[in-house]
Amino acid sequence: MIKEVQLRINLIEEKQEGVLKWKASKQLGVDKNEITAIKILRKSIDARKRQIIFNYKIAVYINEPVPENTGYTFDYKDVSAAKEIHIIGFGPAGMYAALRCIELGYKPVVLERGKNVKDRRRDLRAINQFHDVNEDSNYCFGEGGAGTYSDGKLYTRSLKRGDVRRIFENFVFHGATEQILIDAHPHIGTNKLPKIIQNIRENILKYGGEIHFESRVTNLIIKENKLQAIHLQNGTEMSVNAVILATGHSARDIYYLLHKKNIALKAKSFAMGVRVEHPQHIIDSIQYHCKGERDELLPAAAYSLVHQVNDRGVYSFCMCPGGFIVPAATANGEVVVNGMSPSKRNNPFANSGIVVEINVEKDLPKYNHFGELKGLEYQKDLEKLAFNAGGKSQVAPAQRLTDFVEGRLSNDLNSSSYQPGLKSAPLHSLLPKLIGSKLRKGFGVFGKKMNGYYTAEANVVGVESRTSSPVNIPRNENLEHPEIEGLFPCGEGGGYAGGIVSAAMDGERCAEAAIKRCS
Ligand SMILES: Cc1cc2nc3c(=O)[nH]c(=O)nc-3n(C[C@H](O)[C@H](O)[C@H](O)COP(=O)(O)OP(=O)(O)OC[C@H]3O[C@@H](n4cnc5c(N)ncnc54)[C@H](O)[C@@H]3O)c2cc1C
């Protein structure tokens, strides 16, 4: 017999060996010796009150052996001679589209502008140490896409868009720990992601798919509203049956290409702001109600904050406990910050984007002449502003949090995880009012919601500009562009995802749609 039980365990009990079995036997009224195994199905931490509680959902096996593998199986087929589906971009959307093609008996041909995960590392070092951004290989471009050197947070709100569990099981199948199937807020960590992504690549190649690195797509050849071929930067032309366009929201050249070809696009609302960085122990002491070090059983604490300022959302985005701020620009001449963390989340800093909703219809009248690309041009200008304020390198402009809110230049800054370095700059006056004044009000309120959050020991760092796509590439109910037969806009770049898991789910859906068109 198998019974499911919910258990609440406090910190002292959590340290006791066999506590789950003991508590389950008591709750179910069965002898401890009859419990053959316990499988944890879900685990979360509730730290809202002073007494921290671990919430468990477990399956209790009573006089019953545990089946060895209860997970999904992935029925990959040899597709070396099968019909081709072209996929542009090898981020989460492109990777999962390729895997789905193989499951369904089609051969994915992937074109990726960046390098494989190993070679990509050298270019990341060049950004951090020499401030030199390779426009094809950086924190956003290359094998695994923007998700590779990220936090690998797998939390998503897009539960209705697909089978989240299936995406997680696939990560486990390719080497992620089973813990991601259990945790309420699962994450993989930037140190573990490259190996998993390499396993995905090797699996695609093993079953006969193709992956071409350093192969930037520069043109789409369209005849009579049907996509016929794609051009690569190296001069190669490839004829195509169907193309999944999964180039992410940093591939501005793709938006420009579509715009130049008069292919329908739409301006899309998005969010921008700054990244705030606190010492992790401050966030731990607020969230865990402790003084000094957090308990060894507790992970680096996270937070999620939101407030409406003049009917506009100001909120935390991509919070990275125990993480690093990274330079996420995709071209020289811009500064963009983002966050990542290792699997242990053991860096002494906690960083998070704090961003303001930008309504492209109302907020950017001066950019109207850019048409559908107005949000993109506004985003670019903010990144240029950060570049100039930082001193025209990857050094980022920054200010102590209290100075930012109270409107004065910081004489000095706190130490930071951001490797290229910080320069004190008056972000409070440099940022457009639309963003700066709402952020300043928002931070004031956040300080009341989390006592200790509003502190001179935190820095704000500019700018967090790539939260989601400022452009939408439309598609119809078959997920195909309404004007171009055979073009399937996909993932974050199309405006259909906002993170690793939602991009992966969209990749699977687009693969199914592209295959339907070709069969
Ligand atoms: C530093 C950082 C940390 C992040 N942390 C998290 C996190 O913890 N959790 C989370 O859910 N999300 C996180 N994100 C966001 C997440 O990475 C993206 O939402 C996700 O990767 C989007 O997937 P995608 O496949 O749609 O696009 P992308 O991952 O952007 O992939 C697009 C790919 O297309 C390639 N490409 C672009 N143009 C061309 C072209 N012309 N020809 C060929 N190839 C091209 C790019 O090189 C890239 O590899 C983070 C992002 C960054 C930058």
The ligand as an SDF file (V2000), in Angstrom:
LIG
                    3D

 53 58  0  0  0  0  0  0  0  0999 V2000
   22.5020   35.9750  -16.6350 C   0  0  0  0  0  0  0  0  0  0  0  0
   21.1050   35.4320  -16.8340 C   0  0  0  0  0  0  0  0  0  0  0  0
   20.4950   34.7420  -15.7970 C   0  0  0  0  0  0  0  0  0  0  0  0
   19.2310   34.1970  -15.9640 C   0  0  0  0  0  0  0  0  0  0  0  0
   18.6910   33.4400  -14.9540 N   0  0  0  0  0  0  0  0  0  0  0  0
   17.5570   32.7690  -15.1660 C   0  0  0  0  0  0  0  0  0  0  0  0
   17.0560   31.8580  -14.2030 C   0  0  0  0  0  0  0  0  0  0  0  0
   17.6600   31.6390  -13.1590 O   0  0  0  0  0  0  0  0  0  0  0  0
   15.8800   31.2160  -14.4680 N   0  0  0  0  0  0  0  0  0  0  0  0
   15.1860   31.4240  -15.6220 C   0  0  0  0  0  0  0  0  0  0  0  0
   14.1270   30.8090  -15.8050 O   0  0  0  0  0  0  0  0  0  0  0  0
   15.6310   32.2790  -16.5510 N   0  0  0  0  0  0  0  0  0  0  0  0
   16.8060   32.9430  -16.3630 C   0  0  0  0  0  0  0  0  0  0  0  0
   17.2770   33.7960  -17.3190 N   0  0  0  0  0  0  0  0  0  0  0  0
   16.4570   33.9860  -18.5340 C   0  0  0  0  0  0  0  0  0  0  0  0
   16.5600   32.7480  -19.4230 C   0  0  0  0  0  0  0  0  0  0  0  0
   17.8990   32.4340  -19.6230 O   0  0  0  0  0  0  0  0  0  0  0  0
   15.8160   33.0070  -20.7290 C   0  0  0  0  0  0  0  0  0  0  0  0
   14.4730   33.2820  -20.4080 O   0  0  0  0  0  0  0  0  0  0  0  0
   15.8590   31.7900  -21.6340 C   0  0  0  0  0  0  0  0  0  0  0  0
   17.1900   31.4010  -21.8770 O   0  0  0  0  0  0  0  0  0  0  0  0
   15.1560   32.0960  -22.9610 C   0  0  0  0  0  0  0  0  0  0  0  0
   15.2840   30.9880  -23.7760 O   0  0  0  0  0  0  0  0  0  0  0  0
   15.2250   31.0720  -25.3710 P   0  0  0  0  0  0  0  0  0  0  0  0
   15.6570   29.7460  -25.8560 O   0  0  0  0  0  0  0  0  0  0  0  0
   13.9120   31.6010  -25.7890 O   0  0  0  0  0  0  0  0  0  0  0  0
   16.3120   32.1750  -25.7920 O   0  0  0  0  0  0  0  0  0  0  0  0
   17.8610   32.2860  -25.4600 P   0  0  0  0  0  0  0  0  0  0  0  0
   18.2230   31.5050  -24.2620 O   0  0  0  0  0  0  0  0  0  0  0  0
   18.1620   33.7340  -25.4790 O   0  0  0  0  0  0  0  0  0  0  0  0
   18.5720   31.5680  -26.6860 O   0  0  0  0  0  0  0  0  0  0  0  0
   18.6250   32.1180  -27.9520 C   0  0  0  0  0  0  0  0  0  0  0  0
   19.8130   31.5440  -28.7070 C   0  0  0  0  0  0  0  0  0  0  0  0
   19.7300   31.9670  -30.0620 O   0  0  0  0  0  0  0  0  0  0  0  0
   21.0220   32.2760  -30.5290 C   0  0  0  0  0  0  0  0  0  0  0  0
   20.8980   33.2260  -31.6460 N   0  0  0  0  0  0  0  0  0  0  0  0
   20.4900   34.5220  -31.5780 C   0  0  0  0  0  0  0  0  0  0  0  0
   20.4840   35.0570  -32.8040 N   0  0  0  0  0  0  0  0  0  0  0  0
   20.8830   34.0970  -33.6610 C   0  0  0  0  0  0  0  0  0  0  0  0
   21.0880   34.0580  -35.0740 C   0  0  0  0  0  0  0  0  0  0  0  0
   20.8600   35.1190  -35.8190 N   0  0  0  0  0  0  0  0  0  0  0  0
   21.5440   32.9060  -35.6120 N   0  0  0  0  0  0  0  0  0  0  0  0
   21.7910   31.8150  -34.8530 C   0  0  0  0  0  0  0  0  0  0  0  0
   21.6200   31.8020  -33.5010 N   0  0  0  0  0  0  0  0  0  0  0  0
   21.1620   32.9230  -32.9280 C   0  0  0  0  0  0  0  0  0  0  0  0
   21.7200   32.8620  -29.3120 C   0  0  0  0  0  0  0  0  0  0  0  0
   23.1110   32.7500  -29.4290 O   0  0  0  0  0  0  0  0  0  0  0  0
   21.1540   32.0330  -28.1750 C   0  0  0  0  0  0  0  0  0  0  0  0
   21.9610   30.9370  -27.8750 O   0  0  0  0  0  0  0  0  0  0  0  0
   18.5410   34.3750  -17.1860 C   0  0  0  0  0  0  0  0  0  0  0  0
   19.1360   35.0930  -18.2300 C   0  0  0  0  0  0  0  0  0  0  0  0
   20.4070   35.6250  -18.0580 C   0  0  0  0  0  0  0  0  0  0  0  0
   21.0580   36.3890  -19.1800 C   0  0  0  0  0  0  0  0  0  0  0  0
  1  2  1  0
  2  3  1  0
  2 52  2  0
  3  4  2  0
  4  5  1  0
  4 50  1  0
  5  6  2  0
  6  7  1  0
  6 13  1  0
  7  8  2  0
  7  9  1  0
  9 10  1  0
 10 11  2  0
 10 12  1  0
 12 13  2  0
 13 14  1  0
 14 15  1  0
 14 50  1  0
 15 16  1  0
 16 17  1  0
 16 18  1  0
 18 19  1  0
 18 20  1  0
 20 21  1  0
 20 22  1  0
 22 23  1  0
 23 24  1  0
 24 25  2  0
 24 26  1  0
 24 27  1  0
 27 28  1  0
 28 29  2  0
 28 30  1  0
 28 31  1  0
 31 32  1  0
 32 33  1  0
 33 34  1  0
 33 48  1  0
 34 35  1  0
 35 36  1  0
 35 46  1  0
 36 37  1  0
 36 45  1  0
 37 38  2  0
 38 39  1  0
 39 40  1  0
 39 45  2  0
 40 41  1  0
 40 42  2  0
 42 43  1  0
 43 44  2  0
 44 45  1  0
 46 47  1  0
 46 48  1  0
 48 49  1  0
 50 51  2  0
 51 52  1  0
 52 53  1  0
M  END
$$$$
